[in-house]
Amino acid sequence: MLDSARQTVLEYAKRSYEEKLFQGTSGNLSIYDRKSGCMAITPSGIDYTIMQLDDVVVMKLDGTVLEGSKKPSSEWRMHAAIYKGREDVTAVVHTHSPCATAFSVVGKDIPVILIEMVPFLGGNVRVADFVMPGTEELGDEAVKAMHNRTCCILENHGVVAVGKTMERAHIVAVYVEDAANIYSRANAIGEPRVIPDDILRKMRAKYNLPED
């Protein structure tokens, strides 16, 4: 399973870079195998265009490195904290996608302006309080902001998207950036119309999502 997880991490890291969810060497993603207690995560400071399978790190949530020729992402503690705090999550994608990160700079939530935001994101996208990067506390704040959600914005930092699979976590990250892009454009045109609360309740019931 871990070999497959490393391959998936490499594939989606390169894909995310090509889609401009990652910039430079920023951004990171991981997969957690709850059975073995091992996490496969992108390495620190490696150009995505030359990243290879052996660069992907396999480690325990306590920081013990088991496989990989490079250091793990500097945000491995955040990933570990999310896996500890969200038992339904086995994949994490942390992006610096430009539109959503702009909302992190102004500390503004993204309201539900698209119907896709309910089934994929769980509702609006909240901003997690600022915490120093590279810390477990950053993951703890992300978990708080992601209550009944599959994503959040990290204040002055970027985006966290989660899922039961890497495919799902990645598409959540894509939808966050899409929502941020459309909302910012709508604000430039006029007053955006958010989906009313009564419709949101019906949609949450339709998709078997818990009430906020």
N, CA and C of each residue as an Amber inpcrd file, in Angstrom:
protein
   636
   0.8250000  -1.2110000   0.0000000   0.0000000   0.0000000   0.0000000
   0.8520000   1.2500000   0.0000000   1.9590000   1.2460000   0.7570000
   2.7800000   2.4400000   0.8780000   3.4560000   2.8100000  -0.4410000
   3.8490000   1.8000000  -1.2200000   4.4240000   2.0950000  -2.5280000
   3.3930000   2.7810000  -3.4120000   2.1640000   2.2960000  -3.3500000
   1.0820000   2.9130000  -4.1120000   0.8140000   4.3360000  -3.6280000
   0.8640000   4.5460000  -2.3040000   0.6370000   5.8700000  -1.7340000
   1.7190000   6.8460000  -2.1780000   2.9610000   6.4020000  -2.1970000
   4.0650000   7.2670000  -2.6440000   3.8750000   7.6660000  -4.1070000
   3.4610000   6.7230000  -4.9210000   3.2360000   7.0060000  -6.3400000
   2.1010000   8.0140000  -6.5080000   1.0530000   7.8540000  -5.7290000
  -0.0820000   8.7770000  -5.8040000   0.3190000  10.1670000  -5.3450000
   1.1040000  10.2550000  -4.2780000   1.5960000  11.5440000  -3.7880000
   2.4110000  12.2340000  -4.8740000   3.3010000  11.5060000  -5.5060000
   4.1260000  12.0830000  -6.5690000   3.2550000  12.5630000  -7.7290000
   2.3240000  11.7360000  -8.1470000   1.4500000  12.0730000  -9.2730000
   0.6540000  13.3450000  -9.0010000   0.0440000  13.4260000  -7.8260000
  -0.8070000  14.5820000  -7.5270000   0.0110000  15.8270000  -7.1790000
   1.2250000  15.6530000  -6.6930000   2.0920000  16.8150000  -6.4510000
   2.4320000  17.4760000  -7.7840000   2.8150000  16.6950000  -8.7490000
   3.1450000  17.2340000 -10.0740000   1.9060000  17.8290000 -10.7370000
   0.8000000  17.1560000 -10.5880000  -0.4620000  17.6430000 -11.1650000
  -0.8680000  18.9730000 -10.5430000  -0.7540000  19.0740000  -9.2330000
  -1.1230000  20.3080000  -8.5390000  -0.2210000  21.4630000  -8.9530000
   1.0530000  21.1640000  -9.1730000   1.9830000  22.1980000  -9.6340000
   1.5990000  22.6720000 -11.0350000   1.2780000  21.7440000 -11.9110000
   0.8930000  22.0960000 -13.2770000  -0.3980000  22.9130000 -13.2970000
  -1.2830000  22.6400000 -12.3460000  -2.5560000  23.3620000 -12.2570000
  -2.4200000  24.6840000 -11.5050000  -1.1930000  24.9890000 -11.0530000
  -0.8810000  26.2290000 -10.3260000  -1.5630000  26.3150000  -8.9650000
  -1.8810000  25.1480000  -8.4040000  -2.3110000  25.1180000  -7.0100000
  -1.0970000  25.3020000  -6.1090000   0.0580000  24.8630000  -6.5760000
   1.3370000  25.0510000  -5.8990000   2.1410000  26.1030000  -6.6670000
   2.9720000  26.8460000  -5.9400000   3.8510000  27.8370000  -6.5580000
   5.2840000  27.5650000  -6.1220000   6.2190000  27.5640000  -7.0760000
   7.6100000  27.3010000  -6.7200000   7.7490000  25.9420000  -6.0810000
   8.3010000  25.9120000  -4.8760000   8.3770000  24.6520000  -4.1170000
   7.3880000  24.6480000  -2.9590000   6.4800000  25.6390000  -2.9450000
   5.4940000  25.7070000  -1.8640000   4.3760000  24.7040000  -2.1020000
   3.5740000  24.4870000  -1.0760000   2.4960000  23.5160000  -1.1460000
   3.0090000  22.1340000  -0.7800000   2.1260000  21.2900000  -0.3100000
   2.4940000  19.9320000   0.0790000   1.2360000  19.0870000   0.1750000
   1.4090000  17.7880000   0.0680000   0.2670000  16.8850000   0.1920000
   0.7250000  15.5470000   0.7590000  -0.2280000  14.7990000   1.2720000
   0.1090000  13.5260000   1.9250000  -1.0560000  12.5630000   1.8880000
  -0.7290000  11.2890000   2.1030000  -1.7040000  10.2210000   2.2680000
  -1.3630000   9.4750000   3.5570000  -2.3820000   9.1510000   4.3300000
  -2.1610000   8.4480000   5.6000000  -2.8160000   7.0780000   5.5590000
  -2.0270000   6.0540000   5.8490000  -2.5300000   4.6800000   5.9530000
  -2.7900000   4.3870000   7.4340000  -4.0280000   4.4060000   7.8150000
  -4.3660000   4.2380000   9.2310000  -4.0230000   2.8430000   9.7500000
  -4.0170000   1.8610000   8.8870000  -3.7010000   0.5000000   9.3210000
  -2.2500000   0.3810000   9.7810000  -1.3330000   0.9390000   9.0150000
   0.0940000   0.8690000   9.3600000   0.5480000   2.0480000  10.2070000
  -0.2650000   3.1230000  10.2380000   0.1320000   4.3230000  10.9700000
   1.2170000   5.1070000  10.2590000   1.3100000   4.9390000   8.9340000
   2.3630000   5.6050000   8.1590000   1.7650000   6.6520000   7.2140000
   2.5080000   7.7190000   7.0270000   2.1120000   8.8090000   6.1510000
   3.1350000   8.9620000   5.0290000   2.6570000   9.0390000   3.7850000
   3.5070000   9.3630000   2.6450000   3.3020000  10.8410000   2.3360000
   4.3840000  11.6160000   2.3020000   4.2720000  13.0620000   2.1770000
   5.3460000  13.6140000   1.2460000   5.0380000  14.7150000   0.6000000
   6.0000000  15.3540000  -0.2940000   7.2190000  15.8220000   0.4930000
   8.3860000  15.8600000  -0.1650000   9.6090000  16.3120000   0.5040000
   9.6550000  17.8330000   0.6090000  10.6000000  18.3230000   1.3530000
  10.7560000  19.7580000   1.5730000  11.6760000  20.3830000   0.5280000
  11.1960000  21.4840000  -0.0780000  12.0450000  22.3080000  -0.9250000
  12.5390000  21.6810000  -2.2070000  11.7590000  20.7620000  -2.7940000
  12.1680000  20.1070000  -4.0260000  11.3300000  20.6290000  -5.1920000
  11.9780000  20.9840000  -6.2890000  11.2970000  21.4150000  -7.5050000
  10.3740000  20.2890000  -7.9780000   9.0990000  20.6050000  -8.1510000
   8.1260000  19.5810000  -8.5320000   8.4090000  18.9830000  -9.9000000
   9.0590000  19.7400000 -10.7660000   9.3150000  19.2350000 -12.1120000
  10.3680000  18.1270000 -12.1280000  11.2040000  18.0640000 -11.0960000
  12.2440000  17.0330000 -11.0530000  12.0410000  16.0530000  -9.8990000
  10.9480000  16.2140000  -9.1500000  10.6820000  15.3200000  -8.0240000
  10.5080000  13.8850000  -8.5130000  11.1150000  12.9440000  -7.7860000
  11.0520000  11.5330000  -8.1330000  10.4310000  10.7230000  -6.9950000
  10.1100000   9.4800000  -7.2920000   9.4410000   8.6220000  -6.3170000
  10.2510000   8.4750000  -5.0360000  11.5620000   8.3270000  -5.1510000
  12.4050000   8.1510000  -3.9620000  12.4390000   9.3970000  -3.0760000
  12.0230000  10.5420000  -3.6230000  12.0000000  11.7790000  -2.8380000
  10.8200000  11.8190000  -1.8760000   9.7600000  11.0910000  -2.2070000
   8.5670000  11.0810000  -1.3550000   8.8940000  10.3480000  -0.0550000
   8.5560000  10.9790000   1.0530000   8.9280000  10.4730000   2.3730000
   7.8000000   9.6460000   2.9890000   8.1610000   8.5260000   3.5810000
   7.2260000   7.7240000   4.3750000   7.6420000   7.8550000   5.8370000
   6.6920000   8.2120000   6.6800000   7.0320000   8.5000000   8.0750000
   5.8630000   8.1970000   8.9990000   6.1690000   8.1160000  10.2770000
   5.1500000   8.0060000  11.3130000   4.6830000   9.4110000  11.6920000
   3.5380000   9.4940000  12.3210000   3.0080000  10.8020000  12.7000000
   3.8270000  11.4760000  13.7930000   4.7210000  10.7230000  14.4530000
   5.5770000  11.3290000  15.4800000   6.8580000  11.9170000  14.8930000
   7.0170000  11.8150000  13.5630000   8.1910000  12.3820000  12.9150000
   9.2490000  11.3750000  12.5270000   9.0790000  10.1170000  12.8900000
  10.0560000   9.0850000  12.5390000  10.0020000   8.7940000  11.0410000
  11.1180000   9.0340000  10.3380000  11.1780000   8.7980000   8.8980000
  11.5450000   7.3360000   8.6350000  10.7610000   6.6760000   7.7940000
  10.9760000   5.2660000   7.4740000  11.5820000   5.0740000   6.0900000
  11.1570000   5.8800000   5.1310000  11.6480000   5.7660000   3.7640000
  11.7120000   7.1520000   3.1320000  12.6070000   7.2960000   2.1520000
  12.7170000   8.5580000   1.4350000  14.1000000   9.1480000   1.5710000
  14.6030000   9.7280000   0.4950000  15.9580000  10.2630000   0.4810000
  16.0370000  11.7290000   0.8940000  14.8940000  12.3690000   1.1010000
  14.8600000  13.7990000   1.4300000  14.1520000  14.0420000   2.7660000
  14.2240000  15.2860000   3.2330000  13.4950000  15.6630000   4.4400000
  12.0210000  15.8000000   4.0980000  11.1400000  15.4540000   5.0380000
   9.7050000  15.6240000   4.7720000   9.3300000  17.0980000   4.7210000
   8.1960000  17.3830000   4.1490000   7.6840000  18.7520000   4.1150000
   7.7620000  19.4010000   5.4930000   8.0740000  20.6770000   5.5030000
   8.1460000  21.4000000   6.7760000   6.7910000  21.4490000   7.4730000
   5.7260000  21.1390000   6.7410000   4.3780000  21.1520000   7.3170000
   3.8950000  19.7630000   7.7350000   4.8300000  18.8200000   7.9060000
   4.3950000  17.4610000   8.2620000   3.6380000  17.4330000   9.5890000
   3.9930000  18.3260000  10.5060000   3.2930000  18.3520000  11.8030000
   1.8360000  18.7710000  11.6210000   1.5780000  19.7000000  10.7090000
   0.2030000  20.1010000  10.4200000  -0.5790000  18.9170000   9.8660000
   0.0030000  18.2090000   8.9140000  -0.6560000  17.0380000   8.3470000
  -0.9640000  16.0110000   9.4420000   0.0160000  15.7470000  10.2930000
  -0.1580000  14.7680000  11.3670000  -1.2940000  15.1730000  12.3030000
  -1.3520000  16.4670000  12.6350000  -2.3990000  16.9470000  13.5430000
  -3.7840000  16.7890000  12.9150000  -3.8730000  16.9990000  11.6050000
  -5.1600000  16.8410000  10.9230000  -5.5910000  15.3830000  10.9420000
  -4.6640000  14.4680000  10.6930000  -5.0130000  13.0450000  10.7250000
  -5.4290000  12.6060000  12.1250000  -4.8160000  13.2000000  13.1350000
  -5.1960000  12.8760000  14.5100000  -6.5660000  13.4520000  14.8560000
  -6.8530000  14.6210000  14.3270000  -8.0930000  15.3160000  14.6710000
  -9.2840000  14.9590000  13.8070000  -9.0330000  14.3460000  12.6500000
 -10.1120000  13.9870000  11.7300000  -9.9610000  12.5390000  11.3030000
 -10.6640000  11.6530000  11.9900000 -10.5370000  10.2220000  11.7090000
 -11.1350000   9.8280000  10.3600000 -11.9160000  10.7200000   9.7600000
 -12.5060000  10.4380000   8.4570000 -11.5820000  10.8010000   7.3030000
 -10.4070000  11.3460000   7.6040000  -9.4990000  11.8800000   6.5750000
  -8.2920000  10.9610000   6.3830000  -7.9670000  10.6750000   5.1340000
  -6.7510000   9.9120000   4.8330000  -5.9080000  10.5920000   3.7450000
  -6.2660000  11.8110000   3.3480000  -5.4620000  12.5740000   2.3890000
  -5.5990000  14.0640000   2.6830000  -4.4780000  14.7680000   2.6060000
  -4.4410000  16.2120000   2.8580000  -3.6950000  16.8920000   1.7190000
  -4.2740000  17.9810000   1.2090000  -3.6190000  18.8140000   0.1980000
  -3.5460000  20.2340000   0.7410000  -2.3360000  20.7590000   0.8320000
  -2.1290000  22.1380000   1.3040000  -1.6010000  22.9570000   0.1410000
  -2.3990000  23.9220000  -0.3240000  -2.0330000  24.7180000  -1.4900000
  -1.7810000  26.1790000  -1.1350000  -1.1400000  26.8650000  -2.0780000
  -0.9940000  28.3180000  -2.0350000  -1.6380000  28.8910000  -3.2920000
  -2.7690000  28.3110000  -3.6910000  -3.4490000  28.7670000  -4.9050000
  -3.8080000  30.2480000  -4.7620000  -3.5480000  31.0540000  -5.7990000
  -3.5570000  32.5130000  -5.6510000  -4.8650000  33.1530000  -5.2180000
  -5.9870000  32.7770000  -5.8110000  -7.2470000  33.4380000  -5.4560000
  -7.6690000  33.1340000  -4.0270000  -7.6070000  31.8540000  -3.6550000
  -7.9850000  31.4880000  -2.2910000  -7.0140000  32.0550000  -1.2750000
  -5.7310000  32.1000000  -1.6260000  -4.7340000  32.6550000  -0.7060000
  -4.9540000  34.1510000  -0.5200000  -5.4810000  34.8270000  -1.5350000
  -5.8130000  36.2530000  -1.3870000  -6.8430000  36.4440000  -0.2810000
  -7.8020000  35.5110000  -0.1730000  -8.7860000  35.5890000   0.9090000
  -8.1180000  35.3390000   2.2560000  -7.0510000  34.5400000   2.2760000
  -6.3360000  34.3100000   3.5290000  -5.6360000  35.5800000   3.9890000
  -5.2250000  36.4100000   3.0450000  -4.5090000  37.6460000   3.3710000
  -5.4530000  38.6870000   3.9830000  -6.6970000  38.7170000   3.4960000
  -7.6610000  39.6680000   4.0550000  -8.4830000  39.0350000   5.1810000
  -8.2900000  37.7310000   5.4210000  -8.9950000  37.0540000   6.5070000
 -10.4890000  36.9910000   6.3090000 -10.9050000  36.7160000   5.0720000
 -12.3300000  36.7310000   4.7490000 -12.8100000  35.3560000   4.3130000
 -13.8940000  34.8800000   4.9390000 -14.5040000  33.6130000   4.5400000
 -15.0850000  33.7170000   3.1310000 -15.2490000  32.5690000   2.4840000
 -15.9340000  32.5170000   1.1950000 -17.3170000  31.9420000   1.4350000
 -18.3770000  32.7240000   1.2260000 -19.7350000  32.2170000   1.4720000
 -20.1440000  31.2260000   0.3900000 -21.2800000  30.5840000   0.5940000
 -21.7570000  29.6070000  -0.3810000 -22.4060000  30.3520000  -1.5430000
 -21.6370000  30.4780000  -2.6340000 -22.1320000  31.1790000  -3.8170000
 -22.3260000  30.2230000  -4.9890000 -21.9170000  28.9590000  -4.8060000
 -22.0600000  27.9430000  -5.8430000 -22.6360000  26.6750000  -5.2210000
 -23.5310000  26.0040000  -5.9300000 -24.1520000  24.8040000  -5.3550000
 -23.1300000  23.7030000  -5.1010000 -22.0510000  23.6630000  -5.9220000
 -21.0300000  22.6230000  -5.7520000 -20.3100000  22.7160000  -4.4120000
 -20.3630000  23.8880000  -3.8000000 -19.6750000  24.0820000  -2.5350000
 -20.2810000  23.2410000  -1.4170000 -21.5570000  22.8880000  -1.5370000
 -22.1930000  22.0990000  -0.4720000 -21.7220000  20.6450000  -0.4910000
 -21.8960000  19.9010000  -1.5960000 -21.4590000  18.4980000  -1.5610000
 -19.9510000  18.3070000  -1.5030000 -19.1840000  19.2250000  -2.0940000
 -17.7390000  19.0330000  -2.1480000 -16.9970000  19.6670000  -0.9620000
 -17.4310000  20.8350000  -0.5390000 -16.7210000  21.5530000   0.5200000
 -17.4370000  21.4790000   1.8610000 -18.7260000  21.1460000   1.8300000
 -19.4950000  21.0790000   3.0600000 -20.1940000  22.3730000   3.4000000
 -19.9750000  23.4200000   2.5940000 -20.5790000  24.7270000   2.8540000
 -19.6020000  25.8500000   2.5760000 -19.6650000  26.8850000   3.3980000
 -18.7540000  28.0130000   3.2000000 -17.3210000  27.6060000   3.5680000
 -16.3700000  28.4150000   3.1290000 -14.9610000  28.1550000   3.4380000
 -14.5210000  29.1400000   4.5130000 -14.1950000  28.6060000   5.6920000
 -13.8410000  29.4500000   6.8270000 -12.3410000  29.7220000   6.8730000
 -11.9760000  30.8110000   7.5450000 -10.5690000  31.1600000   7.7490000
 -10.1350000  30.7070000   9.1360000  -9.0880000  29.9000000   9.1920000
  -8.5160000  29.4630000  10.4740000  -7.6130000  30.5520000  11.0270000
  -7.6050000  30.7270000  12.3370000  -6.7540000  31.7310000  12.9780000
  -5.2790000  31.4950000  12.6470000  -4.5350000  32.5930000  12.5570000
  -3.1120000  32.4890000  12.2170000  -2.3290000  31.7380000  13.2980000
  -1.5100000  30.8110000  12.8320000  -0.5820000  30.0800000  13.6950000
   0.7190000  29.9540000  12.9170000   1.8280000  29.9350000  13.6050000
   3.1170000  29.8140000  12.9350000   3.1640000  28.5540000  12.0760000
   3.7020000  28.6600000  10.8590000   3.8190000  27.4750000  10.0020000
   4.7740000  26.4430000  10.5890000   4.6030000  25.2020000  10.1440000
   5.4850000  24.1390000  10.6040000   5.1770000  23.6090000  11.9800000
   3.9990000  23.9530000  12.5180000   3.6620000  23.5520000  13.8780000
   2.4380000  22.6360000  13.9150000   2.3460000  21.8620000  14.9770000
   1.1750000  21.0200000  15.2080000  -0.0550000  21.8810000  15.4490000
   0.1600000  23.0330000  16.0910000  -0.9520000  23.9370000  16.3940000
  -1.6480000  24.4320000  15.1270000  -0.8920000  24.5640000  14.0510000
  -1.4880000  24.9830000  12.7840000  -2.5180000  23.9550000  12.3250000
  -2.1880000  22.6880000  12.4660000  -3.1310000  21.6300000  12.1290000
  -4.3380000  21.6280000  13.0380000  -4.1140000  21.9170000  14.3210000
  -5.2220000  21.9690000  15.2730000  -6.2210000  23.0590000  14.8960000
  -5.7040000  24.2290000  14.4930000  -6.5840000  25.3290000  14.0940000
  -7.3240000  24.9950000  12.8050000  -6.6440000  24.2880000  11.9020000
  -7.2960000  23.8640000  10.6630000  -8.4500000  22.9210000  10.9590000
  -8.2400000  21.9960000  11.8740000  -9.2950000  21.0490000  12.2520000
 -10.5110000  21.7990000  12.8010000 -10.2790000  22.8080000  13.6180000
 -11.3850000  23.6090000  14.1640000 -12.1700000  24.2860000  13.0460000
 -11.4440000  24.9020000  12.1140000 -12.0950000  25.6300000  11.0220000
 -12.8090000  24.6910000  10.0600000 -12.3730000  23.4360000  10.0120000
 -12.9720000  22.4640000   9.0970000 -14.0980000  21.6490000   9.7330000
 -14.6520000  22.1140000  10.8420000 -15.7840000  21.4080000  11.4400000
 -16.9160000  21.3260000  10.4220000 -17.3740000  20.1160000  10.1020000
 -18.3950000  19.8760000   9.0780000 -17.9750000  20.3660000   7.6960000
 -16.6850000  20.4750000   7.4660000 -16.1630000  20.9450000   6.1850000
 -15.0370000  20.0350000   5.7130000 -14.6880000  20.1570000   4.4450000
 -13.5520000  19.4190000   3.8990000 -12.4050000  20.3520000   3.5220000
 -12.4610000  21.5870000   3.9920000 -11.4160000  22.5480000   3.6490000
 -11.4810000  23.7460000   4.5840000 -10.4220000  24.5320000   4.5370000
 -10.4090000  25.8220000   5.2150000  -9.3000000  26.6690000   4.6080000
  -9.3370000  27.9460000   4.9240000  -8.2870000  28.8720000   4.5390000
  -7.4420000  29.1360000   5.7760000  -6.1160000  29.0950000   5.6270000
  -5.2060000  29.4090000   6.7180000  -4.8220000  30.8850000   6.6280000
  -5.1140000  31.6350000   7.6660000  -4.8800000  33.0730000   7.6310000
  -3.4390000  33.4060000   7.2410000  -3.2850000  34.2900000   6.2390000
  -1.9700000  34.7200000   5.7320000  -1.0760000  33.5550000   5.3290000
  -1.6980000  32.5090000   4.7720000  -0.9040000  31.3180000   4.4830000
  -1.3570000  30.5930000   3.2140000  -2.5480000  30.0350000   3.2070000
  -2.9750000  29.2460000   2.0550000  -4.2390000  28.4830000   2.3400000
  -4.3320000  27.2870000   1.7760000  -5.5530000  26.4830000   1.8450000
  -5.2200000  25.0680000   2.2950000  -6.1320000  24.4680000   3.0400000
  -6.0490000  23.0450000   3.3700000  -7.3210000  22.3730000   2.8610000
  -7.1390000  21.2740000   2.1190000  -8.2600000  20.4770000   1.6310000
  -8.0300000  19.0330000   2.0470000  -9.1010000  18.3460000   2.4470000
  -8.9620000  16.9680000   2.9330000  -9.9780000  16.0620000   2.2650000
  -9.7280000  14.7450000   2.3720000 -10.6600000  13.7850000   1.8180000
 -10.3260000  12.3750000   2.2460000 -11.2020000  11.4450000   1.8760000
 -10.9550000  10.0280000   2.1590000  -9.9890000   9.4230000   1.1520000
  -9.8050000  10.1230000   0.0190000  -8.8400000   9.7150000  -0.9920000
  -8.1050000  10.9490000  -1.4750000  -6.9460000  10.7410000  -2.1060000
  -6.2220000  11.8740000  -2.6580000  -7.0110000  12.5220000  -3.7910000
  -7.6830000  11.7080000  -4.5700000  -8.5000000  12.2470000  -5.6570000
  -9.5350000  13.2290000  -5.1120000 -10.1700000  12.8540000  -3.9950000
 -11.2050000  13.7140000  -3.4090000 -10.5940000  14.9820000  -2.8040000
  -9.5050000  14.8440000  -2.0710000  -8.8670000  16.0040000  -1.4610000
  -8.4000000  16.9910000  -2.5330000  -7.8840000  16.4590000  -3.6210000
  -7.4200000  17.3160000  -4.7150000  -8.5690000  18.0890000  -5.3500000
  -9.6880000  17.4120000  -5.6060000 -10.8150000  18.1000000  -6.2290000
 -11.3990000  19.1400000  -5.2820000 -11.3250000  18.8990000  -3.9900000
 -11.7510000  19.9050000  -3.0170000 -10.8650000  21.1480000  -3.1440000
  -9.5590000  20.9580000  -3.2470000  -8.6360000  22.0880000  -3.4110000
  -8.9400000  22.8600000  -4.6860000  -9.2880000  22.1440000  -5.7490000
  -9.6510000  22.7900000  -7.0170000 -10.9130000  23.6200000  -6.8460000
 -11.9170000  23.0810000  -6.1640000 -13.1750000  23.7940000  -5.9650000
 -13.0070000  25.0170000  -5.0580000 -12.1260000  24.9440000  -4.0830000
 -11.8670000  26.1120000  -3.2330000 -11.3160000  27.2560000  -4.0810000
 -10.3420000  26.9550000  -4.9160000  -9.7650000  27.9840000  -5.7750000
 -10.8030000  28.5210000  -6.7610000 -11.6270000  27.6410000  -7.2930000
 -12.6740000  28.0640000  -8.2250000 -13.6630000  28.9940000  -7.5350000
 -14.0970000  28.6300000  -6.3360000 -15.0470000  29.4680000  -5.5940000
 -14.4340000  30.8240000  -5.2640000 -13.1730000  30.8240000  -4.8600000
 -12.4930000  32.0880000  -4.5380000 -12.3790000  32.9790000  -5.7720000
 -12.0540000  32.3760000  -6.8960000 -11.9260000  33.1190000  -8.1470000
 -13.2500000  33.7430000  -8.5670000 -14.3130000  32.9400000  -8.5400000
 -15.6310000  33.4290000  -8.9660000 -16.1600000  34.4860000  -7.9940000
 -15.9650000  34.2530000  -6.6870000 -16.4580000  35.2210000  -5.6980000
 -15.7410000  36.5610000  -5.8230000 -14.4340000  36.5220000  -6.0550000
 -13.6890000  37.7750000  -6.1980000 -14.1100000  38.5150000  -7.4600000
 -14.3670000  37.7900000  -8.5370000 -14.8320000  38.4150000  -9.7790000
 -16.2350000  38.9960000  -9.6010000 -17.0900000  38.2540000  -8.9010000
 -18.4490000  38.7290000  -8.6630000 -18.4440000  40.0120000  -7.8360000
 -17.5470000  40.0770000  -6.8470000 -17.4410000  41.2790000  -6.0280000
 -17.0320000  42.4890000  -6.8510000 -16.2330000  42.2500000  -7.8890000
 -15.7980000  43.3540000  -8.7470000 -16.9210000  43.8590000  -9.6390000
 -17.9120000  42.9910000  -9.8850000 -19.0290000  43.3540000 -10.7620000
 -20.1640000  44.0020000  -9.9860000 -20.4670000  43.4550000  -8.8250000
 -21.5930000  43.9470000  -8.0400000 -21.6850000  43.2180000  -6.7250000
 -22.8750000  43.1450000  -6.1500000 -23.1020000  42.4810000  -4.8690000
 -23.3990000  41.0020000  -5.1180000 -22.5180000  40.0950000  -4.6950000
 -22.7630000  38.6690000  -4.9290000 -24.0070000  38.1770000  -4.1940000
 -24.7310000  37.2740000  -4.8270000 -25.9020000  36.6610000  -4.2140000
 -25.4950000  35.3120000  -3.6340000 -25.5660000  35.1950000  -2.3260000
 -25.2290000  33.9250000  -1.6830000 -26.4750000  33.0510000  -1.6320000
 -26.2670000  31.7460000  -1.5300000 -27.3910000  30.8190000  -1.4570000
 -28.0790000  30.9710000  -0.0940000 -29.3930000  31.1810000  -0.0540000
 -30.1080000  31.4140000   1.2150000 -30.0140000  30.2330000   2.1710000
 -30.1370000  30.5330000   3.4560000 -30.0070000  29.5110000   4.5000000
 -31.0230000  28.3920000   4.3490000 -32.2620000  28.7120000   3.9510000
 -33.2770000  27.6690000   3.8380000 -32.9410000  26.6930000   2.7050000
 -32.3510000  27.1900000   1.6390000 -31.9200000  26.3230000   0.5410000
 -30.7220000  25.4870000   0.9770000 -29.8220000  26.1130000   1.7380000
 -28.6640000  25.3780000   2.2430000 -29.0860000  24.2040000   3.1190000
 -30.0880000  24.4210000   3.9670000 -30.5690000  23.3420000   4.8330000
 -31.1140000  22.1820000   4.0010000 -31.8380000  22.5010000   2.9490000
 -32.3830000  21.4610000   2.0680000 -31.2570000  20.7170000   1.3560000
 -30.2580000  21.4460000   0.9310000 -29.1410000  20.8260000   0.2270000
 -28.3150000  19.9500000   1.1560000 -28.1250000  20.4140000   2.3970000
 -27.3830000  19.6120000   3.3680000 -28.1310000  18.3030000   3.6570000
 -29.4490000  18.3800000   3.7150000 -30.2560000  17.1760000   3.9270000
 -30.1610000  16.2490000   2.7110000 -30.1690000  16.8400000   1.5210000
 -30.0830000  16.0540000   0.2890000 -28.7930000  15.2450000   0.2300000
 -27.6980000  15.8510000   0.6750000 -26.3980000  15.1930000   0.6030000
 -25.9870000  14.5160000   1.9120000 -26.9710000  14.3820000   2.8370000
 -26.7450000  13.7170000   4.1220000 -25.6040000  14.3520000   4.9050000
 -25.5670000  15.6730000   4.8980000 -24.5530000  16.4100000   5.6400000
 -25.1340000  16.8800000   6.9610000 -24.3340000  16.9330000   8.0200000
 -24.8540000  17.3830000   9.3240000 -25.2300000  18.8510000   9.3020000
 -26.1610000  19.2160000  10.1330000 -26.5550000  20.6290000  10.2630000
 -25.4060000  21.4250000  10.8750000 -25.2370000  22.6370000  10.4220000
 -24.2230000  23.5170000  11.0020000 -24.6570000  24.0050000  12.3790000
